[in-house]
Amino acid sequence: MFARAKNTSVKKRISAGLAVAMLTVVLGACGGGGNGEATPSQSAGQSAESEGKQEVTLSMLIDSSNNEQNSAILNRAAEIASQNSDKYIIKVRLDTVPSTDMDKKVDVLAAGSNLPDLVASGPKAVWMKRGLLADLTEWFNASPLNGDYMYPSLLEEGRNGGKLYSVPIKADSIFLIYNKDLLEKAGIENTDFDSITWDEWVAMLEQIKQSGLKAANGKEVKGFTFRISTYETAPFIFSAGGEFFTQDGTQAVFGSPEAADGLAKLKSLVTAGYADKPETDYANWMSVFFNENAAFTITGGWSLTSYEEGGLDLGKLGFSTVPKIANSTSIFGPGLSFSVFESSKHKEAATELLTAIYSPDIYKQWLELTAGIPVLKSLSDDPQFANNPIKPVLSEQLNNIKPIHSDNAPSFWTKYDQLLEKVILTDTDINSQQQSLQTAIQQEIQDNLK
């Protein structure tokens, strides 16, 4: 799959003595490091049709994980584009590197005037502002996508200055997942809900605590488990009315009272004994919920694959939007988007490939591999997705999400993770820590904008 994942497909332990493939995939992409060419097959019929057409090989920067699947899907997209084109026979060359190196690779290629034709990545406002990406507004308005795209908040992430540069292809966010069996055993009457307020949730956590439930491994069942990471904790800050950065990414604002309140509420779950000790390790955190040592967790739909692969009965699970504090806002899940670089000499052929990439045949392959839900109305009721258990809640959550505009402060994610570990696990003042880090991050932004 075109993967953006919390982790790439690797074997990780999620319970004692049990190894499962962590198929949590990240829809994200980056550039060069390895090459693979996806070329359309040339049947006799296609050869006849191709007479008079120009053969174009489009280069694309993409995440190095799942290279075989990426090549197969793009090969089919190139075939479709070639069949539909009056001008081009299209081939695709994949230039791959790890997703963590994407930004650096684009900077290097841009400095050498050697950018490829396309990039598969999460929307990057900094690339838009630097003029690296081609304006796709005209293509989008003339394409079948116009009027078919369901989530304006997602599409808005691909815009800058009123122009469209990236079109997110996969919808994702973070929401609550809960074990209905454990809620019932704790004496909770409502075990099937899709939204919840903060006070209602805390009341449930207290009831679980008072029940004294024990899991099959003999450990106490906690109400909640979460990972100490910016991604999993951001919904609590957003829902309390806080922000991380301004929309244009030029100001850090996470030192606000609202942001501190959201983080304080999250910490209170630990100090009150409602939450299992937060983990920093992804596999250890996943194992807590998998082993039914916690009734709630907060994560995205990608985790269901890991739970199911490990043998957890997904029929036990329920799904809810994030607990409402001031609102029920969650974080934008950086998914896969496609963009054309402004320097490409083959923009027309590149947009013809984009049209094929978003065609039902290709699009459904990605969603099947990523356990995603469609962003297109025309596919929302397709039988392939109709029974996806997360669809109702994720669809609702996607109408209430925000991104973290940290492009001008690359160190933010690592430093904020460190702040979270300190303030959640120790008796440290949240306000002063956040304001201190905000000052440092603001300086980084100013330095990078010079």
Secondary structure, DSSP 8 states (H G I E B T S, - for coil): ---B-SS-SEEEEEETTEEEEE---BB-----SEEEEE-----HHHHHHTTT-EEEEEEEEEESTTHHHHHHHHHHHHHHHHHH-SSEEEEEEEEEE-GGGHHHHHHHHHHTT---SEEEES--HHHHHTT-B---HHHHHHSTTTTTB--HHHHHTTEETTEE--EE-SB-B-EEEEEHHHHHHTT-S----S--BHHHHHHHHHHHHHHT-B-TTS-B-EEEE-BSSHHHHHHHHHHTT--SB-TTS--B-TTSHHHHHHHHHHHHHHHTT-B---BSSHHHHHHHHHTTSEEEEEE-TTHHHHHHHHT--GGGEEEE---BSSS--EEB----EEEEBTT-S-HHHHHHHHHHHTSHHHHHHHHHHHT-B-SBGGGTT-HHHHT-TTHHHHHHHTTSEE----TT-TTHHHHHHHHHHHHHHS---HHHHHHHHHHHHHHHHHHHH-
